[in-house]
Amino acid sequence: MILPVFLITVLSGTVDQLISLALENELRSPQGASPKVWYLASGSLLNSLIFPWITTLLLLFTWQRQKFPSKTPWPTAWNEFAQKFGSQSLIETLRGWGKCIMYSLLLIIPGLWKFLEYSFVPWVVCFDHEYDRGEVDALKRSTTLFRKAWFRLVFMFVVFFILIPLILTDGFEEYRLIWITPLPALGLHLIDTVFHILFFEIITLIFFSLLNREHLNEPDLQLERN
């Protein structure tokens, strides 16, 4: 699990750093910012969407395969999983992003709260029978589950997406440029990867515990359809 996620983390971080440096150069240009800024900003937005989506999908697949071993070769199983859930999870993720942006146009806090409410969307798409049968909306189901454990989830997001990144950034940002300091950069990316996987494992346990508590679905029944 660690190696693929680690490689994606390195690639995503490198792309983000290249875009950030290019944006900084554009904004500092004596001639002023060119239209290139908009392309770079769009690239940054896509980077923050596509790579997390791929990582989450890969972790969901790996978690399922570990809990329910299969004789199907890994590449074949991944291809089937990605074909079945990839496009739909992306569509639901984009729906969630659209709503978050709409709320963010009013105030930052409502948009951030919506983002937290939709944190279970990929899990709903991949593991919820009622969603698979078209009986529930992924965003609404995620919101319902989030509100039953909002304090734990908010605490997790504060720790994993604010405090830990601040600690790793403060004093270490200059070592993240992989083309300048490759070994320290890879080490920092490895730490990011470990925390990312730890966050995923915790939120997965919370997701299934909430389903069981509400007698919505059983985890083993959910995974049988995969």
N, C-alpha and C positions, 0 to 999 in steps of 0.2 A: 504494500500500500504506500509506503513512504517514498519509494523511488519515483513513481510517476507523478505524485503530488509535488515532490521536491523539484522535479524538472519543470513542471508547470509554474511553480512558484518562482523559480529562477527566471524563466522566460517572461512571465508577467512583470516581475520586478524590473528586469532589464528594459523592457519596452516602456514601462512607466518612467524610468529614469531618463531614457533617451528623449521621450516626449517632453518631460519637465525641463530638461536642459535646452531643448529646442525652443520651447515657449519662453524660457527666461532670456535667451539670446534675442528672440524676436521683440520682446517687450523692452529690452535695453537698447535696441537698435537706434542710432541717432536719427534715422529716417522715419522712425515711428513703426508701430506694429503694422504688418502687412496682412492681407486676407488669409495668409498661411496660418495665422493664429487660430482661425475657426476650424481649419482642418485638423490642427494639432489638438484642439479642445475636443473635437469629435472623436479623434483617435483615443484620447484619454478616457472618454466616456465609454467607448466600446471595450477598451481594455479592462475597465472596472466592471463590465457586465459579462463579457464572454469568458474570461479566464475563471472567475468565481463559479460561473454556471458549469463549465466543464469540470472543474475540480469537485464541485458538489455531486455532480452526476457520477463521476468516477468513484467517489467515496461511498455513495449509496450502493453502487454496483458491488464494490469490494466488501462492504458490510454484509450485504445479502449473501454473497458467495461464501464468506467466512461462517456465517450462521447456518447456512444450508448448502454444504459442499455439493458440488456437481461434477460428474465425469466429463462434462462438456469442456473442450479446450478453452482456455482463458480468452484468446482472441475471438473465437466464435461466440462465446457467451456475452462478451462485451459488445460485440456487433449487434447481437439480438437485443440486448438491453438498451443500447443507444438508439436503435431504430424504433423500439417500442415506446420509450419514454423521452428520448432526446428532444424531438420537436415540440411535443406537448409541454414539457417542463419549461422550454424556452419561451413558448407562447404565454404561459401563465406567469413566468418571471417578468416578461415585458409588460403584461397587463398590470402587474404589481408595481413596476417601475413607473408606468404611466400615471397611476393613481397617486403614487408618492410625489411625483413631480407636480401634479395638480394641487395637492395639499401644501407642498412647499412654496408654491406661488403665493399662498396666503401668509404662512409663517413657517419658520424652519421646524419648530417643535412638532406641529401636526404631521408634517411630511416624514419626520424621523419616527414618530409613533406608528405611522402607517407602515413604514419599512419594517419595524419590529413585528407588527401584527402579521405581516406576510412572510415571516421567517420560516414557517413550516411548509410553504407552498411546494417545494420539490419533494418533500416526504409525502405529502398528500397525493401528488401526481403518481408517485411510484408505488405507494403502499396502501392506498385507501380504496377498498372495493366499491364503496358507495360513489366515490368520484369516478371510478372506472365505469360504473353503470350509468353515469350521467345524473345521479340523484343529488349531488351536492356541487357547489361551486368551490373551486380550490381556494380562492381568496377568502371567501366567507368561512370555510372550514378552518383555514389557518388562523383567522381572526378569533374564531370561537375557542380554539385550543390555546392560543396565546393568552387570552384573557383569563384562562383558568390557572395560568402559571406565570403571570406577567412579571411578578417581582423577581423570580428566579431568572427569567430570561433577560430582563433589563440588567440585572446584576452581572450576568454572564457577558452581555455585550459591552458593558462598561469595562469589565476586567480584560476581555480578550481583544476588544477593538479600540479601546482608549488608553487604559493604563499600560498594558504590555507594549503596544506600539510606541507609546511615549517613552517608556524606559529603554526600548531597543533603539529608538531614534536619537535620544539625547546622548550626545557624545559618540555615537556610532555611525551617523549618517554619512560621514565622509568615507567610511569603509565599505559602503554598499555598492560603489561603482565597480562592477565586476571586471571591467577592462583596465582598471587602475590597481585595485587591490583584490585580485581574484580569490585568494584563500579566505581572507576575512569576510568577503562578500558571500561566498558559498556557505561559510559557517553561520552567518546571520540568516541567510535564507533557510538553512536547515532548522534553525531555532523557530523561524516563522512557520515552517512546515509542521513541526511537532505540536506547536500550539494550535494550529489550524485543525489537525487531526483530533487533538484532545477536545477542542470545542465541538467538533462534529460528533464525537462519541457521546458527549454529554447531552447535546440537543437531541440526538437520536433516542437515547434512553428516556428523556423527558417526553418526547413525542409519543412513543409507544405506551408509556405509563399513563398518559392522558387518555389515549384511546381505550385502554383497558378499564380505567376508572369510570369512564362514561359508557362502557359496554357498547362502544361503536363498532369496533372490529378487534379481532385477535391478530397479533403480529404474524403468527405462523400461517394463518389463513391468508393474510395479505401477501405473503411471500410465495405462496404456492402458485399464484398466477404468473410468476416471473420465471 
